[in-house]
């Protein structure tokens, strides 16, 4: 699933292609909105909200999409962007006189009044890459469930929006915090949140170097299970973390990130 930085970059591409221009093509290929049309409406902006995308028009409508695991948006000159994948995978096409944007395999496509956006994204915590970023509020949200593992708390979009499995693993590693530790046992939740925010900002600007700033080895622990830790040489571990049915992979170094109360994961 794209993380907040990837969604932010996608929003920038969509905004550059669509904003300020009147739509000449609006093709919804989802049953619920098969007859909907945005033709004649001017796109005001395309904004990210955590892992969500919100395309707003001057008619007071918002197109809400979420890419989840398999979705993606392509942009390009009219007639070219839709060649980026099979036609049967297209869920929506939007075009103006110059550019088009095509959404492939989008599992979430919704059209609502802009005044009703909170119904879709109002549950989200402060966005690490958004104008509403508030580290104090994010920390307060996380600490409201002190018995929860810090790894689960970071991934909960109701606490703070934008972190996925990559930045959960990387932020915990840089902070020296085990993702398995209970929130109540972690000193420095504020520092952990700030590390995650800095990492996402860096990734949004230029993803090539990952969290290490090195294209040859982009990550400290993510995707490196079984390999030696870049700092201490201990083998990186990985496991599923989260409630049953919602587990997500997490990686960590047992030596650099000891559990705060000595438990083994």
Secondary structure, 3 states (H helix, E strand, C coil): CCCHHHHHHHHHHHHHHHCCCECCEEEECCHHHCCCCCCCCEEEEEEEECCEEEEEECCCEEEEEECCCCCEEEEEECCCHHHCCCHHHEEEEEECCCEEEEEECCCEEEEEEHHHCHHHHCCCCEECCCCCCCHHHHHHHHHCCCCCEHHHHHHCCCCEECCCHHHHHHHHHHHCCCCCCEHHHCCCHHHHHHHHHHHHHHHHHCHHHCCCCCCCCCCCCCCCCCCECCCCCCEEEEEEECCCCCCEEEEEECCCCCCCCCCCC
